[in-house]
Amino acid sequence: MDKEQLEKILSHLKDELAASEFAAPSSRQEIQGLIDKIENFLLQDQLATEHALHEPISDVVTRFEVSHPKLTALLNNISTTLSNMGI
């Protein structure tokens, strides 16, 4: 998997985020913030952000695993893709 695959998964994540309902607006903002970080990484193509991405993805997956399984599946897919890219 590569950068193109990651961009495709991000697109699906954005669609799912737009279709999802959250009890707290901060939840949507948290996931959008994570998407922004990943997109910035793709634009900058810097490996220095690897630690800045892994922990937030894991945290979000843990919090939303039960309430938003599609979102967490996409986030897990992103995490795997980043790992396969060596990040």
C-alpha positions in Angstrom: 0.0 0.0 0.0 1.2 3.5 -0.7 0.3 7.1 -0.7 -2.5 6.7 -3.2 -4.1 4.0 -1.2 -3.9 6.2 1.9 -5.6 9.0 0.1 -8.3 6.7 -1.1 -9.0 5.5 2.5 -9.0 9.1 3.7 -11.6 9.9 1.2 -13.8 7.1 2.5 -13.2 8.2 6.0 -14.3 11.7 5.2 -17.5 10.4 3.6 -18.2 8.2 6.6 -17.5 11.1 9.0 -19.9 13.3 7.1 -22.6 10.6 7.3 -22.1 9.8 11.0 -23.9 11.3 13.9 -22.1 12.1 17.2 -23.5 12.8 20.6 -20.8 15.4 21.2 -19.5 17.8 18.5 -16.0 17.5 19.9 -16.0 13.9 18.7 -16.4 14.9 15.1 -13.8 17.7 15.5 -11.3 15.2 17.0 -11.6 12.9 14.0 -11.4 15.8 11.6 -8.3 17.0 13.4 -6.8 13.6 12.9 -7.7 13.6 9.2 -6.0 17.1 8.9 -2.8 15.7 10.5 -2.7 12.8 8.1 -3.3 15.1 5.1 -0.6 17.5 6.3 1.7 14.5 6.5 0.9 13.5 2.9 1.5 17.1 1.7 4.8 17.4 3.6 5.9 13.8 3.0 8.0 14.0 6.2 8.7 10.9 8.2 9.2 13.1 11.3 5.5 13.0 11.8 5.3 9.2 12.3 4.9 9.5 16.1 2.5 12.3 15.8 0.2 10.1 13.8 0.3 6.7 15.5 -0.9 7.6 19.0 -3.8 9.8 17.9 -5.1 7.1 15.6 -4.9 4.4 18.3 -6.7 6.7 20.8 -9.5 7.5 18.4 -10.0 3.9 17.5 -10.3 2.9 21.1 -12.8 5.6 21.9 -15.1 5.1 18.9 -14.7 1.3 18.4 -18.2 0.5 19.6 -20.2 3.5 18.6 -18.8 4.0 15.1 -17.4 0.7 13.8 -17.2 1.9 10.2 -15.0 4.9 11.2 -12.8 2.7 13.3 -12.4 0.2 10.5 -11.2 2.9 8.2 -8.9 4.3 10.9 -7.4 0.8 11.4 -6.9 0.6 7.6 -5.1 3.9 7.7 -2.9 2.8 10.5 -2.0 -0.4 8.7 -1.3 1.6 5.5 1.0 4.0 7.4 2.7 1.0 9.0 3.3 -0.6 5.6 4.7 2.7 4.3 7.3 2.4 7.2 5.6 5.1 9.2 
